[in-house]
Amino acid sequence: MYGSWNNAQDIIDKMTAAKEKQLPLIVGEFGYNYNNGQNNLTCTSDHRTIMKTCQGLGYGFMPWSWTGNNRDNAWLDMSFCR
């Protein structure tokens, strides 16, 4: 869900197109903010649009990383269950 899936409208359009074609879709590996764009893809991840669109279209999702990283990588956590 990085790179070309980074733009909110692209996320909605591509997921809707997959649903209209009755294609299965695995939505995985997206993490909150993806290091503020300081990464090898020079992008962030629009986690809110991803999850909202998945829920609206009936697709499941598997975010990365929900929680459990060490202190140096805590920015990856999407929740703060400690």
N, C-alpha and C positions, 0 to 999 in steps of 0.2 A: 504493500500500500504506500510505497514511496515513489519518487520519480514522477511518472506520468499520472499517477493516481493522487497527486498532491493537491490539485485544485478542486475546490468544493463542487463546482458545477460538473467537472469531469467525473468526479466520484458518482454523483447522482445520475448523470447521463449514461455512463458505462454500466453501472449496476442495474439501472432500469432496462437498458437494452438487453443485458443478459437474462433478466427476468422475463421480458417479453418473448424471448426466444426459448424460454423454458430450459435454460442452461443451468446446471449446477455451478455453484461458485463457492470457492473456499476463500474466505477473507481472513488472512492471517498476517502476522508480523507487522504490526504497526504499534508504535509506542508514542506516548505523549511527548510532543515537541521535538523528538529526535535530536536532542542536543542543540536546540535553538538554531538549527540549520548548519551548524558547524560539524559536518560529517562528510563522508565520501560522496554523497548525492547532492550536497548543498541544498537540502530542502528540509522542511518540517513535515509533520504528518498531521492531517486534519482529523484527529481522532473523534471529535464530536460529530462531524458530518458522516464519517465512516459508520459509527455506531448507530446514529439516528437513521441513516439510509438503510442499513442492514435490518434494523428492527421494522421499519416501514415496509420493506419488501419481503420480510420473512426469511432473510438469510441469517445464518449464525456468524459469529466472528470469534477470532482468537487473538486478542491483543498481546503485544509483547512490549514490554514486560509488565504484567499487572502489578506485581510487588515482589519483594524479596532480594533485591540487589544489595551489594555492599555499599558502604558510604560513598565511595568514589563514583559509583554508577547509580546512585539513588535518583538522579534526574530522570531515569528511565521509568520509574515506578508510576503507574497510573492510579494507584490507591495507596493509602498510608496505613494499612493494617499491620500493626506491629505487635 
